[in-house]
Amino acid sequence: MGNIDLIFKIAGVGLLTAVLTTLLKEYKKDDYAVLATLGGLTVVLFWVVQLLGGLFDQVKSVFKLF
């Protein structure tokens, strides 16, 4: 059930980032639009890296590695 929540969080960050980027580009603030996009990408990548870390821990415990 937790992974479904993560998918909705990622979709929410994507939608929020897209709207914010569109608004900033409309107001000719392209530099801030790029920063908003990079911020959204950083947040999502942080969540994905944490999830992959948990996956690797589970794989190690299943195969009793290290």
Predicted model as a PDB file, atoms N, CA, C, CB and O in Angstrom, pLDDT in the B-factor column:
MODEL        1                                                                  
ATOM      1  N   MET A   1       0.819  -1.198   0.000  1.00 52.00           N  
ATOM      2  CA  MET A   1       0.000   0.000   0.000  1.00 52.00           C  
ATOM      3  C   MET A   1       0.865   1.265   0.000  1.00 52.00           C  
ATOM      4  CB  MET A   1      -0.933  -0.003   1.208  1.00 52.00           C  
ATOM      5  O   MET A   1       0.448   2.296  -0.529  1.00 52.00           O  
ATOM      6  N   GLY A   2       2.051   1.196   0.581  1.00 66.00           N  
ATOM      7  CA  GLY A   2       2.925   2.360   0.645  1.00 66.00           C  
ATOM      8  C   GLY A   2       3.443   2.785  -0.716  1.00 66.00           C  
ATOM      9  O   GLY A   2       3.681   3.970  -0.949  1.00 66.00           O  
ATOM     10  N   ASN A   3       3.621   1.820  -1.624  1.00 76.00           N  
ATOM     11  CA  ASN A   3       4.132   2.161  -2.945  1.00 76.00           C  
ATOM     12  C   ASN A   3       3.101   2.933  -3.761  1.00 76.00           C  
ATOM     13  CB  ASN A   3       4.549   0.900  -3.690  1.00 76.00           C  
ATOM     14  O   ASN A   3       3.459   3.778  -4.581  1.00 76.00           O  
ATOM     15  N   ILE A   4       1.814   2.640  -3.534  1.00 89.00           N  
ATOM     16  CA  ILE A   4       0.761   3.383  -4.225  1.00 89.00           C  
ATOM     17  C   ILE A   4       0.788   4.844  -3.779  1.00 89.00           C  
ATOM     18  CB  ILE A   4      -0.633   2.752  -3.952  1.00 89.00           C  
ATOM     19  O   ILE A   4       0.624   5.755  -4.590  1.00 89.00           O  
ATOM     20  N   ASP A   5       0.995   5.051  -2.487  1.00 91.00           N  
ATOM     21  CA  ASP A   5       1.089   6.421  -1.984  1.00 91.00           C  
ATOM     22  C   ASP A   5       2.275   7.154  -2.609  1.00 91.00           C  
ATOM     23  CB  ASP A   5       1.216   6.420  -0.454  1.00 91.00           C  
ATOM     24  O   ASP A   5       2.182   8.335  -2.941  1.00 91.00           O  
ATOM     25  N   LEU A   6       3.373   6.449  -2.763  1.00 88.00           N  
ATOM     26  CA  LEU A   6       4.554   7.059  -3.371  1.00 88.00           C  
ATOM     27  C   LEU A   6       4.294   7.453  -4.824  1.00 88.00           C  
ATOM     28  CB  LEU A   6       5.743   6.100  -3.295  1.00 88.00           C  
ATOM     29  O   LEU A   6       4.750   8.500  -5.283  1.00 88.00           O  
ATOM     30  N   ILE A   7       3.561   6.611  -5.536  1.00 91.00           N  
ATOM     31  CA  ILE A   7       3.226   6.934  -6.930  1.00 91.00           C  
ATOM     32  C   ILE A   7       2.371   8.192  -6.991  1.00 91.00           C  
ATOM     33  CB  ILE A   7       2.488   5.753  -7.604  1.00 91.00           C  
ATOM     34  O   ILE A   7       2.581   9.047  -7.852  1.00 91.00           O  
ATOM     35  N   PHE A   8       1.402   8.309  -6.076  1.00 95.00           N  
ATOM     36  CA  PHE A   8       0.561   9.511  -6.057  1.00 95.00           C  
ATOM     37  C   PHE A   8       1.361  10.750  -5.645  1.00 95.00           C  
ATOM     38  CB  PHE A   8      -0.624   9.313  -5.102  1.00 95.00           C  
ATOM     39  O   PHE A   8       1.112  11.844  -6.151  1.00 95.00           O  
ATOM     40  N   LYS A   9       2.316  10.583  -4.733  1.00 93.00           N  
ATOM     41  CA  LYS A   9       3.170  11.709  -4.350  1.00 93.00           C  
ATOM     42  C   LYS A   9       3.999  12.179  -5.543  1.00 93.00           C  
ATOM     43  CB  LYS A   9       4.095  11.316  -3.177  1.00 93.00           C  
ATOM     44  O   LYS A   9       4.116  13.378  -5.798  1.00 93.00           O  
ATOM     45  N   ILE A  10       4.571  11.223  -6.268  1.00 94.00           N  
ATOM     46  CA  ILE A  10       5.386  11.578  -7.436  1.00 94.00           C  
ATOM     47  C   ILE A  10       4.536  12.279  -8.489  1.00 94.00           C  
ATOM     48  CB  ILE A  10       6.048  10.322  -8.040  1.00 94.00           C  
ATOM     49  O   ILE A  10       4.971  13.260  -9.093  1.00 94.00           O  
ATOM     50  N   ALA A  11       3.321  11.773  -8.708  1.00 95.00           N  
ATOM     51  CA  ALA A  11       2.428  12.424  -9.672  1.00 95.00           C  
ATOM     52  C   ALA A  11       2.057  13.828  -9.209  1.00 95.00           C  
ATOM     53  CB  ALA A  11       1.156  11.586  -9.880  1.00 95.00           C  
ATOM     54  O   ALA A  11       1.975  14.750 -10.021  1.00 95.00           O  
ATOM     55  N   GLY A  12       1.834  13.991  -7.916  1.00 96.00           N  
ATOM     56  CA  GLY A  12       1.507  15.317  -7.380  1.00 96.00           C  
ATOM     57  C   GLY A  12       2.648  16.300  -7.547  1.00 96.00           C  
ATOM     58  O   GLY A  12       2.432  17.452  -7.922  1.00 96.00           O  
ATOM     59  N   VAL A  13       3.859  15.849  -7.271  1.00 96.00           N  
ATOM     60  CA  VAL A  13       5.020  16.725  -7.454  1.00 96.00           C  
ATOM     61  C   VAL A  13       5.188  17.063  -8.931  1.00 96.00           C  
ATOM     62  CB  VAL A  13       6.308  16.059  -6.903  1.00 96.00           C  
ATOM     63  O   VAL A  13       5.532  18.194  -9.275  1.00 96.00           O  
ATOM     64  N   GLY A  14       4.948  16.097  -9.798  1.00 96.00           N  
ATOM     65  CA  GLY A  14       5.049  16.353 -11.232  1.00 96.00           C  
ATOM     66  C   GLY A  14       4.038  17.378 -11.707  1.00 96.00           C  
ATOM     67  O   GLY A  14       4.374  18.282 -12.471  1.00 96.00           O  
ATOM     68  N   LEU A  15       2.799  17.239 -11.256  1.00 97.00           N  
ATOM     69  CA  LEU A  15       1.767  18.211 -11.648  1.00 97.00           C  
ATOM     70  C   LEU A  15       2.068  19.599 -11.099  1.00 97.00           C  
ATOM     71  CB  LEU A  15       0.390  17.752 -11.162  1.00 97.00           C  
ATOM     72  O   LEU A  15       1.951  20.595 -11.813  1.00 97.00           O  
ATOM     73  N   LEU A  16       2.457  19.659  -9.829  1.00 96.00           N  
ATOM     74  CA  LEU A  16       2.777  20.949  -9.225  1.00 96.00           C  
ATOM     75  C   LEU A  16       3.957  21.611  -9.927  1.00 96.00           C  
ATOM     76  CB  LEU A  16       3.080  20.777  -7.739  1.00 96.00           C  
ATOM     77  O   LEU A  16       3.946  22.818 -10.168  1.00 96.00           O  
ATOM     78  N   THR A  17       4.966  20.823 -10.249  1.00 97.00           N  
ATOM     79  CA  THR A  17       6.138  21.354 -10.949  1.00 97.00           C  
ATOM     80  C   THR A  17       5.765  21.838 -12.349  1.00 97.00           C  
ATOM     81  CB  THR A  17       7.241  20.287 -11.036  1.00 97.00           C  
ATOM     82  O   THR A  17       6.243  22.880 -12.798  1.00 97.00           O  
ATOM     83  N   ALA A  18       4.921  21.087 -13.030  1.00 96.00           N  
ATOM     84  CA  ALA A  18       4.515  21.491 -14.386  1.00 96.00           C  
ATOM     85  C   ALA A  18       3.732  22.797 -14.363  1.00 96.00           C  
ATOM     86  CB  ALA A  18       3.671  20.389 -15.044  1.00 96.00           C  
ATOM     87  O   ALA A  18       3.965  23.675 -15.194  1.00 96.00           O  
ATOM     88  N   VAL A  19       2.815  22.929 -13.429  1.00 97.00           N  
ATOM     89  CA  VAL A  19       2.025  24.163 -13.335  1.00 97.00           C  
ATOM     90  C   VAL A  19       2.921  25.341 -12.965  1.00 97.00           C  
ATOM     91  CB  VAL A  19       0.890  24.008 -12.294  1.00 97.00           C  
ATOM     92  O   VAL A  19       2.824  26.415 -13.558  1.00 97.00           O  
ATOM     93  N   LEU A  20       3.789  25.132 -11.987  1.00 96.00           N  
ATOM     94  CA  LEU A  20       4.681  26.209 -11.561  1.00 96.00           C  
ATOM     95  C   LEU A  20       5.624  26.627 -12.685  1.00 96.00           C  
ATOM     96  CB  LEU A  20       5.486  25.778 -10.336  1.00 96.00           C  
ATOM     97  O   LEU A  20       5.867  27.817 -12.885  1.00 96.00           O  
ATOM     98  N   THR A  21       6.150  25.659 -13.410  1.00 96.00           N  
ATOM     99  CA  THR A  21       7.045  25.961 -14.523  1.00 96.00           C  
ATOM    100  C   THR A  21       6.317  26.735 -15.613  1.00 96.00           C  
ATOM    101  CB  THR A  21       7.636  24.674 -15.098  1.00 96.00           C  
ATOM    102  O   THR A  21       6.859  27.690 -16.169  1.00 96.00           O  
ATOM    103  N   THR A  22       5.093  26.326 -15.920  1.00 96.00           N  
ATOM    104  CA  THR A  22       4.307  27.019 -16.941  1.00 96.00           C  
ATOM    105  C   THR A  22       4.027  28.456 -16.543  1.00 96.00           C  
ATOM    106  CB  THR A  22       2.995  26.287 -17.192  1.00 96.00           C  
ATOM    107  O   THR A  22       4.147  29.372 -17.357  1.00 96.00           O  
ATOM    108  N   LEU A  23       3.650  28.650 -15.276  1.00 97.00           N  
ATOM    109  CA  LEU A  23       3.382  30.010 -14.814  1.00 97.00           C  
ATOM    110  C   LEU A  23       4.636  30.873 -14.842  1.00 97.00           C  
ATOM    111  CB  LEU A  23       2.807  29.984 -13.409  1.00 97.00           C  
ATOM    112  O   LEU A  23       4.582  32.033 -15.249  1.00 97.00           O  
ATOM    113  N   LEU A  24       5.739  30.328 -14.421  1.00 96.00           N  
ATOM    114  CA  LEU A  24       6.968  31.114 -14.405  1.00 96.00           C  
ATOM    115  C   LEU A  24       7.441  31.444 -15.814  1.00 96.00           C  
ATOM    116  CB  LEU A  24       8.059  30.369 -13.654  1.00 96.00           C  
ATOM    117  O   LEU A  24       7.944  32.541 -16.056  1.00 96.00           O  
ATOM    118  N   LYS A  25       7.288  30.517 -16.737  1.00 95.00           N  
ATOM    119  CA  LYS A  25       7.675  30.812 -18.122  1.00 95.00           C  
ATOM    120  C   LYS A  25       6.755  31.864 -18.741  1.00 95.00           C  
ATOM    121  CB  LYS A  25       7.650  29.529 -18.970  1.00 95.00           C  
ATOM    122  O   LYS A  25       7.186  32.669 -19.566  1.00 95.00           O  
ATOM    123  N   GLU A  26       5.492  31.851 -18.337  1.00 95.00           N  
ATOM    124  CA  GLU A  26       4.547  32.835 -18.856  1.00 95.00           C  
ATOM    125  C   GLU A  26       4.912  34.241 -18.397  1.00 95.00           C  
ATOM    126  CB  GLU A  26       3.123  32.492 -18.414  1.00 95.00           C  
ATOM    127  O   GLU A  26       4.702  35.216 -19.118  1.00 95.00           O  
ATOM    128  N   TYR A  27       5.459  34.334 -17.196  1.00 95.00           N  
ATOM    129  CA  TYR A  27       5.872  35.627 -16.656  1.00 95.00           C  
ATOM    130  C   TYR A  27       7.333  35.945 -16.971  1.00 95.00           C  
ATOM    131  CB  TYR A  27       5.654  35.654 -15.155  1.00 95.00           C  
ATOM    132  O   TYR A  27       7.927  36.833 -16.360  1.00 95.00           O  
ATOM    133  N   LYS A  28       7.910  35.211 -17.934  1.00 94.00           N  
ATOM    134  CA  LYS A  28       9.274  35.448 -18.417  1.00 94.00           C  
ATOM    135  C   LYS A  28      10.326  35.252 -17.315  1.00 94.00           C  
ATOM    136  CB  LYS A  28       9.383  36.862 -18.987  1.00 94.00           C  
ATOM    137  O   LYS A  28      11.334  35.958 -17.280  1.00 94.00           O  
ATOM    138  N   LYS A  29      10.087  34.310 -16.438  1.00 94.00           N  
ATOM    139  CA  LYS A  29      11.045  33.970 -15.378  1.00 94.00           C  
ATOM    140  C   LYS A  29      11.606  32.579 -15.666  1.00 94.00           C  
ATOM    141  CB  LYS A  29      10.369  34.022 -13.954  1.00 94.00           C  
ATOM    142  O   LYS A  29      11.419  31.645 -14.887  1.00 94.00           O  
ATOM    143  N   ASP A  30      12.287  32.462 -16.784  1.00 94.00           N  
ATOM    144  CA  ASP A  30      12.779  31.159 -17.234  1.00 94.00           C  
ATOM    145  C   ASP A  30      13.804  30.556 -16.266  1.00 94.00           C  
ATOM    146  CB  ASP A  30      13.398  31.292 -18.619  1.00 94.00           C  
ATOM    147  O   ASP A  30      13.847  29.339 -16.083  1.00 94.00           O  
ATOM    148  N   ASP A  31      14.620  31.402 -15.654  1.00 96.00           N  
ATOM    149  CA  ASP A  31      15.622  30.882 -14.717  1.00 96.00           C  
ATOM    150  C   ASP A  31      14.945  30.218 -13.519  1.00 96.00           C  
ATOM    151  CB  ASP A  31      16.559  32.014 -14.240  1.00 96.00           C  
ATOM    152  O   ASP A  31      15.355  29.142 -13.084  1.00 96.00           O  
ATOM    153  N   TYR A  32      13.917  30.860 -12.995  1.00 96.00           N  
ATOM    154  CA  TYR A  32      13.196  30.282 -11.863  1.00 96.00           C  
ATOM    155  C   TYR A  32      12.421  29.026 -12.278  1.00 96.00           C  
ATOM    156  CB  TYR A  32      12.239  31.319 -11.263  1.00 96.00           C  
ATOM    157  O   TYR A  32      12.248  28.106 -11.479  1.00 96.00           O  
ATOM    158  N   ALA A  33      11.964  28.995 -13.511  1.00 96.00           N  
ATOM    159  CA  ALA A  33      11.255  27.817 -14.007  1.00 96.00           C  
ATOM    160  C   ALA A  33      12.181  26.609 -14.039  1.00 96.00           C  
ATOM    161  CB  ALA A  33      10.679  28.083 -15.408  1.00 96.00           C  
ATOM    162  O   ALA A  33      11.781  25.501 -13.681  1.00 96.00           O  
ATOM    163  N   VAL A  34      13.414  26.826 -14.466  1.00 96.00           N  
ATOM    164  CA  VAL A  34      14.391  25.730 -14.482  1.00 96.00           C  
ATOM    165  C   VAL A  34      14.696  25.280 -13.058  1.00 96.00           C  
ATOM    166  CB  VAL A  34      15.695  26.165 -15.201  1.00 96.00           C  
ATOM    167  O   VAL A  34      14.804  24.082 -12.795  1.00 96.00           O  
ATOM    168  N   LEU A  35      14.835  26.227 -12.144  1.00 96.00           N  
ATOM    169  CA  LEU A  35      15.101  25.867 -10.749  1.00 96.00           C  
ATOM    170  C   LEU A  35      13.938  25.097 -10.137  1.00 96.00           C  
ATOM    171  CB  LEU A  35      15.384  27.119  -9.925  1.00 96.00           C  
ATOM    172  O   LEU A  35      14.151  24.161  -9.368  1.00 96.00           O  
ATOM    173  N   ALA A  36      12.715  25.482 -10.471  1.00 95.00           N  
ATOM    174  CA  ALA A  36      11.544  24.761  -9.965  1.00 95.00           C  
ATOM    175  C   ALA A  36      11.522  23.331 -10.502  1.00 95.00           C  
ATOM    176  CB  ALA A  36      10.244  25.498 -10.351  1.00 95.00           C  
ATOM    177  O   ALA A  36      11.201  22.394  -9.772  1.00 95.00           O  
ATOM    178  N   THR A  37      11.860  23.170 -11.769  1.00 96.00           N  
ATOM    179  CA  THR A  37      11.904  21.834 -12.359  1.00 96.00           C  
ATOM    180  C   THR A  37      12.985  20.983 -11.705  1.00 96.00           C  
ATOM    181  CB  THR A  37      12.147  21.923 -13.867  1.00 96.00           C  
ATOM    182  O   THR A  37      12.749  19.816 -11.388  1.00 96.00           O  
ATOM    183  N   LEU A  38      14.161  21.553 -11.501  1.00 97.00           N  
ATOM    184  CA  LEU A  38      15.243  20.816 -10.853  1.00 97.00           C  
ATOM    185  C   LEU A  38      14.900  20.471  -9.402  1.00 97.00           C  
ATOM    186  CB  LEU A  38      16.536  21.629 -10.904  1.00 97.00           C  
ATOM    187  O   LEU A  38      15.275  19.407  -8.909  1.00 97.00           O  
ATOM    188  N   GLY A  39      14.192  21.363  -8.729  1.00 96.00           N  
ATOM    189  CA  GLY A  39      13.766  21.079  -7.362  1.00 96.00           C  
ATOM    190  C   GLY A  39      12.797  19.910  -7.295  1.00 96.00           C  
ATOM    191  O   GLY A  39      12.930  19.031  -6.444  1.00 96.00           O  
ATOM    192  N   GLY A  40      11.826  19.903  -8.192  1.00 96.00           N  
ATOM    193  CA  GLY A  40      10.883  18.789  -8.240  1.00 96.00           C  
ATOM    194  C   GLY A  40      11.569  17.479  -8.584  1.00 96.00           C  
ATOM    195  O   GLY A  40      11.258  16.439  -8.004  1.00 96.00           O  
ATOM    196  N   LEU A  41      12.490  17.527  -9.512  1.00 96.00           N  
ATOM    197  CA  LEU A  41      13.230  16.329  -9.900  1.00 96.00           C  
ATOM    198  C   LEU A  41      14.083  15.812  -8.743  1.00 96.00           C  
ATOM    199  CB  LEU A  41      14.113  16.619 -11.118  1.00 96.00           C  
ATOM    200  O   LEU A  41      14.184  14.602  -8.537  1.00 96.00           O  
ATOM    201  N   THR A  42      14.691  16.718  -7.993  1.00 97.00           N  
ATOM    202  CA  THR A  42      15.520  16.333  -6.852  1.00 97.00           C  
ATOM    203  C   THR A  42      14.697  15.642  -5.777  1.00 97.00           C  
ATOM    204  CB  THR A  42      16.216  17.554  -6.266  1.00 97.00           C  
ATOM    205  O   THR A  42      15.127  14.633  -5.216  1.00 97.00           O  
ATOM    206  N   VAL A  43      13.527  16.173  -5.489  1.00 96.00           N  
ATOM    207  CA  VAL A  43      12.661  15.560  -4.475  1.00 96.00           C  
ATOM    208  C   VAL A  43      12.263  14.152  -4.893  1.00 96.00           C  
ATOM    209  CB  VAL A  43      11.403  16.419  -4.240  1.00 96.00           C  
ATOM    210  O   VAL A  43      12.330  13.224  -4.087  1.00 96.00           O  
ATOM    211  N   VAL A  44      11.849  13.986  -6.142  1.00 96.00           N  
ATOM    212  CA  VAL A  44      11.417  12.673  -6.625  1.00 96.00           C  
ATOM    213  C   VAL A  44      12.586  11.691  -6.648  1.00 96.00           C  
ATOM    214  CB  VAL A  44      10.798  12.793  -8.030  1.00 96.00           C  
ATOM    215  O   VAL A  44      12.426  10.534  -6.259  1.00 96.00           O  
ATOM    216  N   LEU A  45      13.752  12.134  -7.094  1.00 96.00           N  
ATOM    217  CA  LEU A  45      14.911  11.240  -7.112  1.00 96.00           C  
ATOM    218  C   LEU A  45      15.313  10.818  -5.702  1.00 96.00           C  
ATOM    219  CB  LEU A  45      16.090  11.917  -7.808  1.00 96.00           C  
ATOM    220  O   LEU A  45      15.749   9.684  -5.504  1.00 96.00           O  
ATOM    221  N   PHE A  46      15.176  11.698  -4.731  1.00 96.00           N  
ATOM    222  CA  PHE A  46      15.461  11.353  -3.345  1.00 96.00           C  
ATOM    223  C   PHE A  46      14.542  10.232  -2.875  1.00 96.00           C  
ATOM    224  CB  PHE A  46      15.309  12.583  -2.439  1.00 96.00           C  
ATOM    225  O   PHE A  46      15.000   9.290  -2.228  1.00 96.00           O  
ATOM    226  N   TRP A  47      13.251  10.320  -3.193  1.00 93.00           N  
ATOM    227  CA  TRP A  47      12.301   9.268  -2.818  1.00 93.00           C  
ATOM    228  C   TRP A  47      12.642   7.952  -3.499  1.00 93.00           C  
ATOM    229  CB  TRP A  47      10.873   9.684  -3.172  1.00 93.00           C  
ATOM    230  O   TRP A  47      12.586   6.892  -2.876  1.00 93.00           O  
ATOM    231  N   VAL A  48      12.992   8.020  -4.773  1.00 93.00           N  
ATOM    232  CA  VAL A  48      13.296   6.794  -5.527  1.00 93.00           C  
ATOM    233  C   VAL A  48      14.572   6.135  -5.001  1.00 93.00           C  
ATOM    234  CB  VAL A  48      13.443   7.108  -7.034  1.00 93.00           C  
ATOM    235  O   VAL A  48      14.636   4.909  -4.912  1.00 93.00           O  
ATOM    236  N   VAL A  49      15.579   6.923  -4.654  1.00 95.00           N  
ATOM    237  CA  VAL A  49      16.822   6.360  -4.122  1.00 95.00           C  
ATOM    238  C   VAL A  49      16.563   5.670  -2.787  1.00 95.00           C  
ATOM    239  CB  VAL A  49      17.892   7.462  -3.957  1.00 95.00           C  
ATOM    240  O   VAL A  49      17.119   4.603  -2.525  1.00 95.00           O  
ATOM    241  N   GLN A  50      15.732   6.264  -1.946  1.00 93.00           N  
ATOM    242  CA  GLN A  50      15.380   5.618  -0.685  1.00 93.00           C  
ATOM    243  C   GLN A  50      14.659   4.298  -0.928  1.00 93.00           C  
ATOM    244  CB  GLN A  50      14.508   6.545   0.163  1.00 93.00           C  
ATOM    245  O   GLN A  50      14.923   3.309  -0.245  1.00 93.00           O  
ATOM    246  N   LEU A  51      13.760   4.281  -1.890  1.00 90.00           N  
ATOM    247  CA  LEU A  51      13.032   3.065  -2.216  1.00 90.00           C  
ATOM    248  C   LEU A  51      13.966   1.986  -2.748  1.00 90.00           C  
ATOM    249  CB  LEU A  51      11.941   3.361  -3.234  1.00 90.00           C  
ATOM    250  O   LEU A  51      13.822   0.816  -2.393  1.00 90.00           O  
ATOM    251  N   LEU A  52      14.912   2.360  -3.585  1.00 93.00           N  
ATOM    252  CA  LEU A  52      15.879   1.394  -4.105  1.00 93.00           C  
ATOM    253  C   LEU A  52      16.796   0.862  -3.005  1.00 93.00           C  
ATOM    254  CB  LEU A  52      16.713   2.032  -5.212  1.00 93.00           C  
ATOM    255  O   LEU A  52      17.188  -0.305  -3.031  1.00 93.00           O  
ATOM    256  N   GLY A  53      17.133   1.708  -2.047  1.00 93.00           N  
ATOM    257  CA  GLY A  53      17.930   1.248  -0.917  1.00 93.00           C  
ATOM    258  C   GLY A  53      17.205   0.178  -0.124  1.00 93.00           C  
ATOM    259  O   GLY A  53      17.807  -0.814   0.287  1.00 93.00           O  
ATOM    260  N   GLY A  54      15.907   0.377   0.092  1.00 90.00           N  
ATOM    261  CA  GLY A  54      15.105  -0.641   0.773  1.00 90.00           C  
ATOM    262  C   GLY A  54      15.012  -1.925  -0.026  1.00 90.00           C  
ATOM    263  O   GLY A  54      15.028  -3.019   0.539  1.00 90.00           O  
ATOM    264  N   LEU A  55      14.915  -1.795  -1.336  1.00 90.00           N  
ATOM    265  CA  LEU A  55      14.861  -2.981  -2.196  1.00 90.00           C  
ATOM    266  C   LEU A  55      16.160  -3.779  -2.110  1.00 90.00           C  
ATOM    267  CB  LEU A  55      14.589  -2.574  -3.652  1.00 90.00           C  
ATOM    268  O   LEU A  55      16.126  -5.006  -2.008  1.00 90.00           O  
ATOM    269  N   PHE A  56      17.297  -3.097  -2.150  1.00 90.00           N  
ATOM    270  CA  PHE A  56      18.577  -3.788  -2.050  1.00 90.00           C  
ATOM    271  C   PHE A  56      18.743  -4.466  -0.697  1.00 90.00           C  
ATOM    272  CB  PHE A  56      19.720  -2.814  -2.286  1.00 90.00           C  
ATOM    273  O   PHE A  56      19.307  -5.557  -0.615  1.00 90.00           O  
ATOM    274  N   ASP A  57      18.254  -3.829   0.367  1.00 89.00           N  
ATOM    275  CA  ASP A  57      18.314  -4.465   1.682  1.00 89.00           C  
ATOM    276  C   ASP A  57      17.474  -5.741   1.712  1.00 89.00           C  
ATOM    277  CB  ASP A  57      17.834  -3.492   2.769  1.00 89.00           C  
ATOM    278  O   ASP A  57      17.880  -6.740   2.304  1.00 89.00           O  
ATOM    279  N   GLN A  58      16.311  -5.707   1.077  1.00 89.00           N  
ATOM    280  CA  GLN A  58      15.467  -6.907   1.027  1.00 89.00           C  
ATOM    281  C   GLN A  58      16.132  -8.010   0.213  1.00 89.00           C  
ATOM    282  CB  GLN A  58      14.092  -6.572   0.431  1.00 89.00           C  
ATOM    283  O   GLN A  58      16.075  -9.179   0.596  1.00 89.00           O  
ATOM    284  N   VAL A  59      16.756  -7.657  -0.897  1.00 89.00           N  
ATOM    285  CA  VAL A  59      17.435  -8.655  -1.718  1.00 89.00           C  
ATOM    286  C   VAL A  59      18.586  -9.277  -0.936  1.00 89.00           C  
ATOM    287  CB  VAL A  59      17.950  -8.026  -3.031  1.00 89.00           C  
ATOM    288  O   VAL A  59      18.797 -10.488  -1.001  1.00 89.00           O  
ATOM    289  N   LYS A  60      19.335  -8.457  -0.195  1.00 87.00           N  
ATOM    290  CA  LYS A  60      20.430  -8.981   0.615  1.00 87.00           C  
ATOM    291  C   LYS A  60      19.915  -9.944   1.669  1.00 87.00           C  
ATOM    292  CB  LYS A  60      21.197  -7.844   1.276  1.00 87.00           C  
ATOM    293  O   LYS A  60      20.521 -10.987   1.913  1.00 87.00           O  
ATOM    294  N   SER A  61      18.799  -9.596   2.294  1.00 88.00           N  
ATOM    295  CA  SER A  61      18.283 -10.466   3.349  1.00 88.00           C  
ATOM    296  C   SER A  61      17.710 -11.765   2.768  1.00 88.00           C  
ATOM    297  CB  SER A  61      17.207  -9.732   4.162  1.00 88.00           C  
ATOM    298  O   SER A  61      17.785 -12.808   3.418  1.00 88.00           O  
ATOM    299  N   VAL A  62      17.148 -11.721   1.573  1.00 88.00           N  
ATOM    300  CA  VAL A  62      16.595 -12.922   0.969  1.00 88.00           C  
ATOM    301  C   VAL A  62      17.716 -13.891   0.587  1.00 88.00           C  
ATOM    302  CB  VAL A  62      15.749 -12.561  -0.265  1.00 88.00           C  
ATOM    303  O   VAL A  62      17.610 -15.095   0.821  1.00 88.00           O  
ATOM    304  N   PHE A  63      18.768 -13.368   0.009  1.00 86.00           N  
ATOM    305  CA  PHE A  63      19.866 -14.220  -0.428  1.00 86.00           C  
ATOM    306  C   PHE A  63      20.979 -14.333   0.617  1.00 86.00           C  
ATOM    307  CB  PHE A  63      20.434 -13.690  -1.721  1.00 86.00           C  
ATOM    308  O   PHE A  63      21.998 -14.983   0.383  1.00 86.00           O  
ATOM    309  N   LYS A  64      20.770 -13.691   1.774  1.00 83.00           N  
ATOM    310  CA  LYS A  64      21.718 -13.728   2.878  1.00 83.00           C  
ATOM    311  C   LYS A  64      23.124 -13.338   2.437  1.00 83.00           C  
ATOM    312  CB  LYS A  64      21.737 -15.108   3.499  1.00 83.00           C  
ATOM    313  O   LYS A  64      24.104 -14.029   2.716  1.00 83.00           O  
ATOM    314  N   LEU A  65      23.186 -12.215   1.743  1.00 70.00           N  
ATOM    315  CA  LEU A  65      24.459 -11.696   1.277  1.00 70.00           C  
ATOM    316  C   LEU A  65      25.025 -10.744   2.335  1.00 70.00           C  
ATOM    317  CB  LEU A  65      24.297 -10.978  -0.096  1.00 70.00           C  
ATOM    318  O   LEU A  65      24.288  -9.956   2.928  1.00 70.00           O  
ATOM    319  N   PHE A  66      26.310 -10.823   2.560  1.00 61.00           N  
ATOM    320  CA  PHE A  66      27.051  -9.953   3.487  1.00 61.00           C  
ATOM    321  C   PHE A  66      26.449 -10.030   4.860  1.00 61.00           C  
ATOM    322  CB  PHE A  66      27.060  -8.499   3.000  1.00 61.00           C  
ATOM    323  O   PHE A  66      26.929  -9.371   5.782  1.00 61.00           O  
TER     324      PHE A  66                                                      
ENDMDL                                                                          
END                                                                             
